[in-house]
Amino acid sequence: MRRRPFLCLGLGAALCACRGTTTEVPVVSSDAAAAAAAEIGTAPPPLRRQLAEGEATRTIRRIADRLGPPARELCVQLGVGTCDWYIAASRSRQMNAYAGEDGRVVINRGILEYARSDDEVAFVMAHELAHHAANHVRATSDDMSAGAVAGALFGGLLVAAAAASGGVGPRTASRTVDNWSALGAGTARLAFSKDQEREADRLGLLILHRAGYDPDLARNFVLTLARAEARRDRGLLDLGWLRTHPAGPERLAAFDATLAELRAGGGQIPLRGA
């Protein structure tokens, strides 16, 4: 049974809603994260390659056909998510992919340009399928709606307080409520997305393993993503609390922990609630 704690907005005074993960996620030690950070720091920079005509579409279809059966099997096993999806290629050259409403999974061309094997692309796709299997897309939408309501309530309290002390115009009142509503929705998304990403990596690795891909080769793309993140963040302020994904070192260390657990368990990991 999911617990829904409170999402605290401004002065710790407003209602909030929170959703946990479906399965357990690995706890990364500071030593493991430090070792991963050292590896990321010495890794070569990501290199983009040219794709042949139609290569992106063919690769995505080939991998989707192979991942489909184990992904649906896991989805049914978990019993909480969307087990029907469609996978599409995007022309975007950003190194990104996402899971959307109605079972949609989109893989950007940029993923394939930086990947060196099907195993790497397969992990990205398995991660997005895991978002659907674990009900993350719908849960995020629900939590953002709850956060928006909490924010609007808090904004309404501010407007009421201002009105009692001298009045506030209708336009200002409406803008205040709208701004707090948007803040509530955004805060809800940030509060829960990292745990969802951790779970999607863990379940994605399980799907990858069940599909017969090589997780050691797939790990290269986790390293590529972390290296790209490190280059992008160089010289910037530490805004880790604004990230929707775990930081690169934590993500790489968690991948290694899950892989070790898979191998120790003969290809199985505990699935709480399944």
ZAGUKE-940482 format. One line per 8 residues: number of its first residue (from 1); their letters; for each residue x, y, z of C-alpha. Coordinates in steps of 0.25 Angstrom, whole numbers, plus 5000, padded with zeros to 4 digits. Each point is the difference from the previous one (the first is absolute). Example, Ala and Ser with C-alpha at 12.3 -4.5 7.8 and 13.67 -1.06 7.14 Angstrom:
2
1	as	5049:4982:5031  5006:5014:4998
END
This chain:
274
1	mrrrpflc	5000:5000:5000  5006:5014:4996  5002:5010:5010  4997:5015:4996  5007:5009:5009  5000:5015:4999  5006:5009:4989  5004:5013:5008
9	lglgaalc	4998:5013:4994  5005:5013:5005  5002:5002:5015  4997:4985:5001  4985:5003:5001  4993:4994:4988  4994:4986:4997  5009:4991:4992
17	acrgttte	4999:4986:4993  5011:4990:4997  5001:4986:4994  5011:4989:5003  5006:4990:4990  4994:4987:4997  5013:4992:5003  5012:5002:5008
25	vpvvssda	5011:5009:4995  5015:4998:5003  5006:5009:5011  5014:5005:4994  5011:5002:5010  5008:5012:5000  5013:4992:4997  4993:4994:4988
33	aaaaaaei	4995:5013:4995  5014:5006:5001  5006:4988:4993  4990:5002:4989  5003:5015:4999  5015:4997:4999  4997:4991:4988  4991:5010:4994
41	gtappplr	5011:5011:5001  5010:4992:4992  4990:4995:4990  5002:5005:4985  4990:5011:4996  4987:4994:4993  5002:5000:4985  4989:5001:4990
49	rqlaegea	5000:4991:4987  4992:5001:4987  4989:4991:4998  4996:4993:4986  4987:5003:4994  4989:4993:5007  5010:4995:5011  4993:5006:5011
57	trtirria	4986:4995:4997  5005:4986:4997  5008:4999:5013  4988:5005:5008  4991:4990:4994  5010:4988:5002  5002:5003:5014  4986:5003:5003
65	drlgppar	4996:4986:4995  5010:4994:5009  4997:5007:5012  4985:4999:4999  4997:4987:5006  5009:5001:5012  4995:5014:5003  4985:4996:4999
73	elcvqlgv	5003:4988:5009  5006:5009:5010  4989:5010:4999  4989:4989:5002  5009:4995:5012  5000:5013:5007  4985:5002:4997  4999:5015:5001
81	gtcdwyia	5004:5007:4987  4997:5001:4985  5004:4987:4992  4996:5005:4987  5009:5010:4993  5006:5005:4987  5014:5004:4997  5004:5012:4991
89	asrsrqmn	5012:5006:4995  5002:5015:5001  5009:5008:4991  5006:5008:5012  5015:4999:5001  4999:5002:5015  5005:4988:5008  4987:4998:5006
97	ayagedgr	4987:4991:5000  4987:5000:5008  4987:4993:5003  4987:5007:4998  4986:4999:5001  4992:4988:4994  5012:4990:5000  5009:5009:4992
105	vvinrgil	5015:4998:5000  5008:5010:4991  5015:4997:4997  5008:5012:4995  5009:4999:4988  5011:5005:5009  5000:4988:5009  5003:4991:4988
113	eyarsdde	5011:5010:4995  5007:4999:5013  4998:4985:5003  5010:4989:4995  4991:4988:5001  4986:4995:5000  5002:4996:5015  5002:5015:5003
121	vafvmahe	4988:5004:4993  4992:4989:5006  5003:5005:5014  4994:5013:4996  4988:4994:4994  4998:4990:5012  5001:5012:5010  4989:5007:4993
129	lahhaanh	4991:4987:4999  5003:4999:5015  4994:5013:5003  4987:4995:4994  5001:4986:5007  5001:5007:5013  4989:5010:4997  5009:5012:5001
137	vratsddm	4994:5009:4989  4986:4999:5006  5005:5001:5014  5008:5013:4997  4988:5006:4993  4991:4997:5013  5011:5006:5009  5002:5012:4992
145	sagavaga	4985:5002:5000  5000:4999:5015  5012:5009:5001  4993:5010:4992  4987:5000:5009  5009:5001:5012  5007:5012:4994  4987:5007:4996
153	lfggllva	4995:4998:5014  5012:5006:5006  4999:5012:4990  4986:5002:5004  5004:5001:5014  5010:5011:4996  4990:5007:4992  4990:4999:5012
161	aaaasggv	5010:5006:5010  5004:5011:4990  4985:5004:4998  4998:5000:5015  5011:5010:5002  4996:5010:4989  4995:4993:4988  5006:4994:4987
169	gprtasrt	4995:5002:4986  4994:4988:4993  5011:4999:4989  5011:4999:5011  4991:4990:5008  4999:4991:4988  5014:5001:4996  5005:4997:5014
177	vdnwsalg	4991:4987:5001  5005:4996:4986  5014:5002:5003  4999:4992:5013  4992:4989:4993  5012:4999:4989  5010:5000:5012  4992:4989:5007
185	agtarlaf	5000:4991:4987  5015:5002:4997  5004:4997:5014  4992:4987:5000  5007:4996:4987  5014:5003:5006  4996:4993:5013  4997:4987:4994
193	skdqerea	5007:4999:4986  5014:4995:5006  4994:4988:5007  4992:4997:4987  5013:5001:4992  5008:4991:5010  4989:4990:4999  4999:5001:4985
201	drlgllil	5015:4997:4999  4999:4988:5009  4988:4994:4993  5006:5004:4986  5012:4992:5003  4991:4988:5004  4993:5001:4987  5013:5001:4992
209	hragydpd	5005:4988:5007  4988:4992:4997  5001:5004:4986  5014:4994:4999  5007:5013:4998  5014:5002:5006  4999:5009:5012  5015:5003:5000
217	larnfvlt	4999:5006:4986  4987:5008:5004  5008:5005:5012  5008:5008:4990  4989:5009:4997  4997:5003:5015  5015:5005:5000  4997:5008:4987
225	laraearr	4988:5007:5006  5008:5003:5013  5012:5005:4992  4991:5009:4992  4993:5005:5012  5014:5003:5007  5004:5008:4988  4987:5008:4999
233	drglldlg	5000:5003:5015  5015:5005:5000  5001:5014:5006  4986:5000:5004  4994:5002:5014  4995:4987:5007  4986:4999:4997  4998:4985:5003
241	wlrthpag	4987:5003:5007  4994:5004:4987  5004:4988:4992  4989:4990:4996  5011:4988:4999  5010:4996:5010  5014:5005:4998  5009:4992:4991
249	perlaafd	5009:4994:5011  4988:4995:5008  4993:4995:4987  5013:4992:4996  5002:4994:5014  4985:4996:5001  5001:4993:4986  5012:4992:5005
257	atlaelra	4993:4997:5013  4988:4995:4993  5008:4992:4990  5008:4993:5012  4987:4997:5006  4994:4994:4987  5012:4991:4998  5000:4996:5015
265	gggqiplr	4986:4996:4999  5001:4992:4987  4993:5011:4992  4989:5004:5010  4999:5012:5009  4989:5002:5011  4988:5007:4995  4992:5005:5012
273	ga	4985:5000:4998  5001:4991:4987
END
